[in-house]
Amino acid sequence: MNIDFNKSNDGLVPAIIQDAITKNVLMLGYMNEEAYTKTIETKKVTFYSRTKNRLWTKGEESGNFLSLLDIKIDCDSDTLLISVNPIGPTCHKGTDTCWNEKNISNFGFLSKLEKTIEERRTSSDGTKSYVASLFEKGINKLAQKVGEEAVEVVIEAKDNDDDLFLNESADLLFHYLMLLQAKGFTLKDIEKVLKSREK
């Protein structure tokens, strides 16, 4: 990896720290060549502290280390993207990130859909909201609906109409998200189970 440490007068390059699993940005630090080498050798992210004027391994005092998984360099060879497994909170203020955000998994649109389902479940009238009406009918009706949608996905999988298959798959996932919430769970709980099975 050819990092251009000479691009700036101080010999430092920005190092963006990203959680390998959640993909959330945790912090920004700076590395010189010595900090980069130490990071590679120890597998613990080490920066050059501009305030302390020395190498500084994240977690050397708090125990909240950043375990190195991967390093990528940008197209100009002067910025690093460092993929880590954080041990504890990253920010010195005790928060998960230096932007005071929780470092939790986000499933993009599916997380937004989960939130919409939750809002409709808790604050909508069952006569005006399909989601609220299903929740009002109880767990048995929700489970039955998931079963019906699953059967429809299987039927469409055996045919050649991709549009119908995708639409039935979307229906299944939508109703499954509702069933998860009815049982008090979210996609994060399913992710946890799947991760525990990883070999």
N, C-alpha and C positions, 0 to 999 in steps of 0.2 A: 504494500500500500504506500503510494507516494504522496505523503501529506506535505503541503507547502507551508511549513512553519515560518518561512522567510517573507511571506506576503505582508505581514504586519511588522512594525518596527520592534515590538516587544516579543516576537517569536511565539505568540499565542494564537490558537485557533479556537473558535466556539465549539463546544461539545453539547449537543442536544441529547438529553437523557429521556428515553422512552421505555415504558413498561412493555416487556416482550409479549405479555398476554393481553392486557387491556388495550394496548397501543396508545395509552394516554401519555402526553408529555409531562414529565415529572419536574424537570428543572433544566437550567442552562448553566454551564460552567465553562471554564477555559482550560486548555491543555497546552503545555509546551512539549517538546520532544521527550523530555525526561518523564513527565507525567504519563504520556502515552505509553512509553516503554514499561513503566512500573505497572500500569493498568493491565497490559498484556501479560506481564510476568506473574502478577498476584491474582489476577481475575477479579480484583476489586477496583472499582472506578476511582482513579486518583486525578485530581485537578492541580493546576497551579493557582494558588490563592493570591489574588492581586492585593488583598488587604494584609495578609500575613507574609507576603513575599517569600513563599516557600511551597513545596509540594504539600498537598493536603488530600488524604484518602477520606472520602466521604464515609462517615461512621467511625472514624478513629477515636472519637470521644463518646459518641452516643451509642455506638453499636449498631446503628442503622445503616449498614453497608449497602452498596449497590453491586450485586454480583453480576459480573460481565457475562453476556451471552453472545453478543455480536457487535461489530463496528462496521459502519458503512461510511464512505466518503462521498461528498457531493461532487457535482460536475466540474467545479472550479478547484477541487483538491484543497479547499481551505475551511471546510466545515465538516464536523463529524456527527453522525447519528449513531448513538450508542444504545443498544438494546440490552435491558437489564432485568434482573429479578430483584426488586427492592426488598430489603429486610427491614420492615418497620416503615414509619413515615419518612418521607424524603426531606421535607423542609425543616430547617432548624427551629421553626415555630411550632413544630409538632403536627403539621398537617400532611396529608398524603402527597400533595404537590406544592410547589412554590406559588401556585395561583389559588391556593386555598380551596381546591376542588377535591372531591372524593375520587380515589383511584379505583373505580369500579368498571366492570365490563359494560359496554354499550353496544347494543345490537342494531344501531342505526334506526331504520324505519320500524323495525319490530319492537324496539324499546318505546318508540313514540306510540305505536299501536297499543302496547301494554298499558301505557299511561292513559290513553283515550278510553280503553275498556274499563280501567279503574274509575275514571271520572264518571263514565256513564252508569257504571254499577252502583256508585255511591250517591250520585246526585241527580239522576234522571228519573223521569216518570215512565213506568212500564208501558203506559199506553202510547207513549211517543218515541220510545227508544227500544229497538230490537234487543240490544244488549241487556238493558235493564229488565225487559220482559222475560228473557231467558233466565236471568239470575233469580227473578221472583218465583219462577216455576221450580227452582231447587236443583240440587245436585243430580238427581236421577234424570231429569229432563236434559241437563247439560251433557251428562255422560252418554245418554241415548243419542243426542245430536252428533256427538263426536263419532260414535259408532256408525251412524248413518253416513256421515261424510267419509269415513274411512272406507266403507263398502263402495261408495261411489268412486273414490279414487282408484280402488282396485279394478272396478269395472272399466273405467276409462283407460287404465294402464294397458288393458288387453286390446283396446281399439287403436285406431291410427289417427284420432283427432287430438292433436297436441293442445289445441286451444281449450277443449273441454277438460282434458287432463290437468292442465295448469290451473284452470278455474276451480275445479274440484279440489285440487291440492291446496289452493289458497283458502277455500272454504274450510277444509280440514284444519289447517294451521290456525285460522281465526278462531274457530270453535275450541280448539285445543288450548289456546291462550286463555280463553274464558274458563275452561275447566281447571286449568292450573290455578287461576286466581280463586276460583270457588273452593279449592283445596288449600288455599293459603300459600301458594308457591308462585315463582316467576321463572323466566328463562334462565336466570342466574343459578337457580337451584339445579336445573337440568344440566347446565354447563359444568357445575361442580361435580355432579355424578359422572358425566362423561370424562372429565379430566382425571377423576380417580381411577378410571379404567385404562388410561393411557399407559402404554408400555414402551 
